[in-house]
Amino acid sequence: MERQLKLSLSIVVGVLQSLIQIKDKEVIVDYESIWEQLIRSKYSRPD
C-alpha cells in the first residue's frame, strides 16, 4: 500500500514538473484563476 502511494505521488510530481517546464507562464496563470474561483465560491455564496 505504501509503495503504491509513493509511486503514484512520484508520477504526479513528474507530470506536474513536465507541465511547468513546458508552459511555465500558463500554469501560473491557471493557478491564479483557480485561487480566484475558490475565493469567490467561499466568500460569495448565492443563497
PyMOL Python script that loads the backbone (N, CA, C, O; Angstrom):
from pymol import cmd

cmd.read_pdbstr("""\
ATOM      1  N   MET A   1       0.838  -1.204   0.000  1.00  0.00           N
ATOM      2  CA  MET A   1       0.000   0.000   0.000  1.00  0.00           C
ATOM      3  C   MET A   1       0.879   1.263   0.000  1.00  0.00           C
ATOM      4  O   MET A   1       0.639   2.210  -0.749  1.00  0.00           O
ATOM      5  N   GLU A   2       1.894   1.241   0.860  1.00  0.00           N
ATOM      6  CA  GLU A   2       2.758   2.421   0.941  1.00  0.00           C
ATOM      7  C   GLU A   2       3.550   2.624  -0.356  1.00  0.00           C
ATOM      8  O   GLU A   2       3.770   3.752  -0.795  1.00  0.00           O
ATOM      9  N   ARG A   3       3.977   1.498  -0.962  1.00  0.00           N
ATOM     10  CA  ARG A   3       4.733   1.609  -2.217  1.00  0.00           C
ATOM     11  C   ARG A   3       3.873   2.190  -3.320  1.00  0.00           C
ATOM     12  O   ARG A   3       4.338   3.022  -4.100  1.00  0.00           O
ATOM     13  N   GLN A   4       2.611   1.756  -3.393  1.00  0.00           N
ATOM     14  CA  GLN A   4       1.712   2.286  -4.425  1.00  0.00           C
ATOM     15  C   GLN A   4       1.537   3.788  -4.249  1.00  0.00           C
ATOM     16  O   GLN A   4       1.565   4.537  -5.226  1.00  0.00           O
ATOM     17  N   LEU A   5       1.356   4.233  -3.003  1.00  0.00           N
ATOM     18  CA  LEU A   5       1.157   5.649  -2.732  1.00  0.00           C
ATOM     19  C   LEU A   5       2.366   6.460  -3.178  1.00  0.00           C
ATOM     20  O   LEU A   5       2.227   7.494  -3.832  1.00  0.00           O
ATOM     21  N   LYS A   6       3.567   5.975  -2.815  1.00  0.00           N
ATOM     22  CA  LYS A   6       4.786   6.682  -3.215  1.00  0.00           C
ATOM     23  C   LYS A   6       4.932   6.709  -4.727  1.00  0.00           C
ATOM     24  O   LYS A   6       5.345   7.718  -5.298  1.00  0.00           O
ATOM     25  N   LEU A   7       4.591   5.593  -5.380  1.00  0.00           N
ATOM     26  CA  LEU A   7       4.707   5.519  -6.837  1.00  0.00           C
ATOM     27  C   LEU A   7       3.769   6.524  -7.496  1.00  0.00           C
ATOM     28  O   LEU A   7       4.174   7.258  -8.398  1.00  0.00           O
ATOM     29  N   SER A   8       2.506   6.557  -7.042  1.00  0.00           N
ATOM     30  CA  SER A   8       1.544   7.477  -7.650  1.00  0.00           C
ATOM     31  C   SER A   8       1.936   8.924  -7.370  1.00  0.00           C
ATOM     32  O   SER A   8       1.762   9.792  -8.225  1.00  0.00           O
ATOM     33  N   LEU A   9       2.464   9.186  -6.177  1.00  0.00           N
ATOM     34  CA  LEU A   9       2.905  10.543  -5.859  1.00  0.00           C
ATOM     35  C   LEU A   9       4.052  10.964  -6.774  1.00  0.00           C
ATOM     36  O   LEU A   9       4.064  12.087  -7.277  1.00  0.00           O
ATOM     37  N   SER A  10       5.009  10.073  -6.990  1.00  0.00           N
ATOM     38  CA  SER A  10       6.145  10.417  -7.856  1.00  0.00           C
ATOM     39  C   SER A  10       5.680  10.652  -9.286  1.00  0.00           C
ATOM     40  O   SER A  10       6.221  11.510  -9.984  1.00  0.00           O
ATOM     41  N   ILE A  11       4.667   9.885  -9.729  1.00  0.00           N
ATOM     42  CA  ILE A  11       4.136  10.083 -11.080  1.00  0.00           C
ATOM     43  C   ILE A  11       3.483  11.462 -11.179  1.00  0.00           C
ATOM     44  O   ILE A  11       3.709  12.195 -12.142  1.00  0.00           O
ATOM     45  N   VAL A  12       2.678  11.807 -10.184  1.00  0.00           N
ATOM     46  CA  VAL A  12       2.000  13.107 -10.191  1.00  0.00           C
ATOM     47  C   VAL A  12       3.033  14.236 -10.201  1.00  0.00           C
ATOM     48  O   VAL A  12       2.902  15.199 -10.956  1.00  0.00           O
ATOM     49  N   VAL A  13       4.059  14.109  -9.359  1.00  0.00           N
ATOM     50  CA  VAL A  13       5.105  15.135  -9.294  1.00  0.00           C
ATOM     51  C   VAL A  13       5.807  15.262 -10.642  1.00  0.00           C
ATOM     52  O   VAL A  13       6.083  16.367 -11.109  1.00  0.00           O
ATOM     53  N   GLY A  14       6.092  14.117 -11.261  1.00  0.00           N
ATOM     54  CA  GLY A  14       6.757  14.142 -12.557  1.00  0.00           C
ATOM     55  C   GLY A  14       5.914  14.837 -13.613  1.00  0.00           C
ATOM     56  O   GLY A  14       6.424  15.632 -14.403  1.00  0.00           O
ATOM     57  N   VAL A  15       4.615  14.533 -13.623  1.00  0.00           N
ATOM     58  CA  VAL A  15       3.716  15.159 -14.594  1.00  0.00           C
ATOM     59  C   VAL A  15       3.655  16.660 -14.358  1.00  0.00           C
ATOM     60  O   VAL A  15       3.725  17.447 -15.302  1.00  0.00           O
ATOM     61  N   LEU A  16       3.522  17.056 -13.088  1.00  0.00           N
ATOM     62  CA  LEU A  16       3.455  18.484 -12.767  1.00  0.00           C
ATOM     63  C   LEU A  16       4.736  19.188 -13.208  1.00  0.00           C
ATOM     64  O   LEU A  16       4.682  20.269 -13.795  1.00  0.00           O
ATOM     65  N   GLN A  17       5.884  18.580 -12.928  1.00  0.00           N
ATOM     66  CA  GLN A  17       7.154  19.198 -13.309  1.00  0.00           C
ATOM     67  C   GLN A  17       7.254  19.377 -14.811  1.00  0.00           C
ATOM     68  O   GLN A  17       7.704  20.422 -15.283  1.00  0.00           O
ATOM     69  N   SER A  18       6.836  18.360 -15.575  1.00  0.00           N
ATOM     70  CA  SER A  18       6.921  18.452 -17.034  1.00  0.00           C
ATOM     71  C   SER A  18       5.953  19.516 -17.551  1.00  0.00           C
ATOM     72  O   SER A  18       6.266  20.243 -18.493  1.00  0.00           O
ATOM     73  N   LEU A  19       4.755  19.603 -16.917  1.00  0.00           N
ATOM     74  CA  LEU A  19       3.795  20.631 -17.328  1.00  0.00           C
ATOM     75  C   LEU A  19       4.371  22.019 -17.089  1.00  0.00           C
ATOM     76  O   LEU A  19       4.291  22.892 -17.952  1.00  0.00           O
ATOM     77  N   ILE A  20       4.953  22.215 -15.903  1.00  0.00           N
ATOM     78  CA  ILE A  20       5.503  23.532 -15.571  1.00  0.00           C
ATOM     79  C   ILE A  20       6.652  23.877 -16.509  1.00  0.00           C
ATOM     80  O   ILE A  20       6.807  25.033 -16.903  1.00  0.00           O
ATOM     81  N   GLN A  21       7.475  22.863 -16.877  1.00  0.00           N
ATOM     82  CA  GLN A  21       8.587  23.123 -17.792  1.00  0.00           C
ATOM     83  C   GLN A  21       8.077  23.493 -19.178  1.00  0.00           C
ATOM     84  O   GLN A  21       8.642  24.368 -19.834  1.00  0.00           O
ATOM     85  N   ILE A  22       7.000  22.825 -19.633  1.00  0.00           N
ATOM     86  CA  ILE A  22       6.510  23.057 -20.993  1.00  0.00           C
ATOM     87  C   ILE A  22       5.851  24.436 -21.090  1.00  0.00           C
ATOM     88  O   ILE A  22       6.206  25.236 -21.955  1.00  0.00           O
ATOM     89  N   LYS A  23       4.888  24.712 -20.197  1.00  0.00           N
ATOM     90  CA  LYS A  23       4.212  26.013 -20.256  1.00  0.00           C
ATOM     91  C   LYS A  23       4.216  26.652 -18.874  1.00  0.00           C
ATOM     92  O   LYS A  23       3.281  26.504 -18.087  1.00  0.00           O
ATOM     93  N   ASP A  24       5.312  27.374 -18.611  1.00  0.00           N
ATOM     94  CA  ASP A  24       5.556  27.943 -17.294  1.00  0.00           C
ATOM     95  C   ASP A  24       4.521  29.021 -16.962  1.00  0.00           C
ATOM     96  O   ASP A  24       3.865  28.968 -15.921  1.00  0.00           O
ATOM     97  N   LYS A  25       4.388  29.995 -17.861  1.00  0.00           N
ATOM     98  CA  LYS A  25       3.511  31.132 -17.585  1.00  0.00           C
ATOM     99  C   LYS A  25       2.048  30.696 -17.532  1.00  0.00           C
ATOM    100  O   LYS A  25       1.289  31.166 -16.685  1.00  0.00           O
ATOM    101  N   GLU A  26       1.657  29.807 -18.429  1.00  0.00           N
ATOM    102  CA  GLU A  26       0.264  29.368 -18.477  1.00  0.00           C
ATOM    103  C   GLU A  26      -0.134  28.669 -17.181  1.00  0.00           C
ATOM    104  O   GLU A  26      -1.239  28.862 -16.675  1.00  0.00           O
ATOM    105  N   VAL A  27       0.781  27.855 -16.646  1.00  0.00           N
ATOM    106  CA  VAL A  27       0.489  27.129 -15.407  1.00  0.00           C
ATOM    107  C   VAL A  27       0.268  28.123 -14.266  1.00  0.00           C
ATOM    108  O   VAL A  27      -0.657  27.963 -13.470  1.00  0.00           O
ATOM    109  N   ILE A  28       1.121  29.150 -14.187  1.00  0.00           N
ATOM    110  CA  ILE A  28       0.992  30.148 -13.126  1.00  0.00           C
ATOM    111  C   ILE A  28      -0.359  30.859 -13.244  1.00  0.00           C
ATOM    112  O   ILE A  28      -1.054  31.053 -12.246  1.00  0.00           O
ATOM    113  N   VAL A  29      -0.723  31.245 -14.468  1.00  0.00           N
ATOM    114  CA  VAL A  29      -1.998  31.929 -14.685  1.00  0.00           C
ATOM    115  C   VAL A  29      -3.163  31.029 -14.281  1.00  0.00           C
ATOM    116  O   VAL A  29      -4.122  31.483 -13.657  1.00  0.00           O
ATOM    117  N   ASP A  30      -3.071  29.739 -14.645  1.00  0.00           N
ATOM    118  CA  ASP A  30      -4.130  28.800 -14.286  1.00  0.00           C
ATOM    119  C   ASP A  30      -4.291  28.721 -12.767  1.00  0.00           C
ATOM    120  O   ASP A  30      -5.413  28.738 -12.262  1.00  0.00           O
ATOM    121  N   TYR A  31      -3.168  28.634 -12.032  1.00  0.00           N
ATOM    122  CA  TYR A  31      -3.258  28.572 -10.582  1.00  0.00           C
ATOM    123  C   TYR A  31      -3.928  29.818 -10.023  1.00  0.00           C
ATOM    124  O   TYR A  31      -4.747  29.721  -9.109  1.00  0.00           O
ATOM    125  N   GLU A  32      -3.591  30.993 -10.563  1.00  0.00           N
ATOM    126  CA  GLU A  32      -4.192  32.235 -10.080  1.00  0.00           C
ATOM    127  C   GLU A  32      -5.696  32.240 -10.296  1.00  0.00           C
ATOM    128  O   GLU A  32      -6.452  32.626  -9.405  1.00  0.00           O
ATOM    129  N   SER A  33      -6.135  31.812 -11.476  1.00  0.00           N
ATOM    130  CA  SER A  33      -7.570  31.815 -11.754  1.00  0.00           C
ATOM    131  C   SER A  33      -8.285  30.796 -10.879  1.00  0.00           C
ATOM    132  O   SER A  33      -9.416  31.033 -10.453  1.00  0.00           O
ATOM    133  N   ILE A  34      -7.633  29.651 -10.601  1.00  0.00           N
ATOM    134  CA  ILE A  34      -8.233  28.658  -9.714  1.00  0.00           C
ATOM    135  C   ILE A  34      -8.395  29.242  -8.313  1.00  0.00           C
ATOM    136  O   ILE A  34      -9.439  29.063  -7.686  1.00  0.00           O
ATOM    137  N   TRP A  35      -7.378  29.935  -7.822  1.00  0.00           N
ATOM    138  CA  TRP A  35      -7.470  30.557  -6.496  1.00  0.00           C
ATOM    139  C   TRP A  35      -8.605  31.566  -6.470  1.00  0.00           C
ATOM    140  O   TRP A  35      -9.368  31.612  -5.505  1.00  0.00           O
ATOM    141  N   GLU A  36      -8.730  32.387  -7.530  1.00  0.00           N
ATOM    142  CA  GLU A  36      -9.812  33.368  -7.586  1.00  0.00           C
ATOM    143  C   GLU A  36     -11.166  32.680  -7.505  1.00  0.00           C
ATOM    144  O   GLU A  36     -12.050  33.131  -6.776  1.00  0.00           O
ATOM    145  N   GLN A  37     -11.335  31.587  -8.252  1.00  0.00           N
ATOM    146  CA  GLN A  37     -12.605  30.868  -8.234  1.00  0.00           C
ATOM    147  C   GLN A  37     -12.882  30.302  -6.855  1.00  0.00           C
ATOM    148  O   GLN A  37     -14.016  30.360  -6.380  1.00  0.00           O
ATOM    149  N   LEU A  38     -11.852  29.749  -6.198  1.00  0.00           N
ATOM    150  CA  LEU A  38     -12.036  29.199  -4.857  1.00  0.00           C
ATOM    151  C   LEU A  38     -12.463  30.288  -3.880  1.00  0.00           C
ATOM    152  O   LEU A  38     -13.382  30.085  -3.086  1.00  0.00           O
ATOM    153  N   ILE A  39     -11.800  31.444  -3.934  1.00  0.00           N
ATOM    154  CA  ILE A  39     -12.119  32.536  -3.017  1.00  0.00           C
ATOM    155  C   ILE A  39     -13.543  33.034  -3.272  1.00  0.00           C
ATOM    156  O   ILE A  39     -14.302  33.271  -2.332  1.00  0.00           O
ATOM    157  N   ARG A  40     -13.898  33.189  -4.548  1.00  0.00           N
ATOM    158  CA  ARG A  40     -15.250  33.652  -4.876  1.00  0.00           C
ATOM    159  C   ARG A  40     -16.300  32.679  -4.367  1.00  0.00           C
ATOM    160  O   ARG A  40     -17.308  33.093  -3.793  1.00  0.00           O
ATOM    161  N   SER A  41     -16.069  31.381  -4.575  1.00  0.00           N
ATOM    162  CA  SER A  41     -17.055  30.391  -4.153  1.00  0.00           C
ATOM    163  C   SER A  41     -17.155  30.346  -2.631  1.00  0.00           C
ATOM    164  O   SER A  41     -18.212  30.018  -2.092  1.00  0.00           O
ATOM    165  N   LYS A  42     -16.065  30.671  -1.932  1.00  0.00           N
ATOM    166  CA  LYS A  42     -16.102  30.660  -0.471  1.00  0.00           C
ATOM    167  C   LYS A  42     -16.841  31.873   0.077  1.00  0.00           C
ATOM    168  O   LYS A  42     -17.679  31.741   0.970  1.00  0.00           O
ATOM    169  N   TYR A  43     -16.533  33.053  -0.454  1.00  0.00           N
ATOM    170  CA  TYR A  43     -17.000  34.283   0.187  1.00  0.00           C
ATOM    171  C   TYR A  43     -18.262  34.862  -0.437  1.00  0.00           C
ATOM    172  O   TYR A  43     -18.939  35.683   0.182  1.00  0.00           O
ATOM    173  N   SER A  44     -18.582  34.442  -1.656  1.00  0.00           N
ATOM    174  CA  SER A  44     -19.814  34.946  -2.265  1.00  0.00           C
ATOM    175  C   SER A  44     -20.712  33.775  -2.621  1.00  0.00           C
ATOM    176  O   SER A  44     -20.792  33.368  -3.780  1.00  0.00           O
ATOM    177  N   ARG A  45     -21.387  33.237  -1.613  1.00  0.00           N
ATOM    178  CA  ARG A  45     -22.289  32.106  -1.846  1.00  0.00           C
ATOM    179  C   ARG A  45     -23.683  32.605  -2.173  1.00  0.00           C
ATOM    180  O   ARG A  45     -24.282  33.332  -1.380  1.00  0.00           O
ATOM    181  N   PRO A  46     -24.205  32.229  -3.323  1.00  0.00           N
ATOM    182  CA  PRO A  46     -25.597  32.602  -3.631  1.00  0.00           C
ATOM    183  C   PRO A  46     -26.569  31.786  -2.785  1.00  0.00           C
ATOM    184  O   PRO A  46     -26.561  30.556  -2.823  1.00  0.00           O
ATOM    185  N   ASP A  47     -27.391  32.475  -2.036  1.00  0.00           N
ATOM    186  CA  ASP A  47     -28.342  31.775  -1.155  1.00  0.00           C
ATOM    187  C   ASP A  47     -29.536  31.267  -1.944  1.00  0.00           C
ATOM    188  O   ASP A  47     -30.438  30.654  -1.373  1.00  0.00           O
TER     189      ASP A  47
END
""", "prot")
cmd.dss("prot")
cmd.show_as("cartoon", "prot")
cmd.util.cbc("prot")
cmd.orient("prot")
